[in-house]
Amino acid sequence: MSWWRRSRADEPRRRRFRLGCLPLAALVVAALLLALAIAFRPRTLPEPQSIQAAPKRTELTHLRPVASFSTIPDLQARSVALFQEAGRVIQHPRCMNCHPRTDRPTQTDAMRPHLPSVSRGPDDAGEVTLRCSTCHRDKNFEASGVPGSPKWKLAPTEMAWQGKTLGEICRQILDPNRSHMTREQLLHHMAQDELVSWAWHPGGKRTPAPGTQAEFGAIIAAWLKTGAQCPA
């Protein structure tokens, strides 16, 4: 009898215990729902920040005018200074790519080997099986990016400039046995030749040579007039 009474006496407590678990479970469920609501609530996207463009490579747009060299009283030193200014064009990739150290031209500002692989051929205008004119026409072909100009070809082997100092290039172009030009022809080539002119109008993403062909030609003329002295 005592056992039955004790069990009956414990029954309200058990009910109270069971009833107490339900609010706790509801609280846990509510907390979970709140957490999910917070996690998946719509958020305002941050304002887009302007993207900073990569700085462009700065190039001097003009060559020094010939008159600016008149402040150098020594004629020999003035002549050397003039050729050093001309060297900004002569040693530029637009010119150097056509004066390679091997029979294979180079391309781009990095002067990478020409792709596809080609060779100068007996007349510097490509092998018989693949002439330069096969791809390079009389003008730039913007659709493909292939450059072009009349008489497109490499400089003679004797006029390889790559890997040489400016002084070595200077003495090379003054030697008619290597340049195959008199001084008058050299001036015409630098100042008026259509192929040389391409260096200032290369098209595509190519960096043009500094200045203009007229500025370059004026510097070459002044250099020849002052004795055509070469850097060391």
Order of alpha helices (4+ residues) and beta strands (2+ residues): alpha-alpha-alpha-beta-beta-beta-beta-alpha-alpha-alpha-alpha-alpha
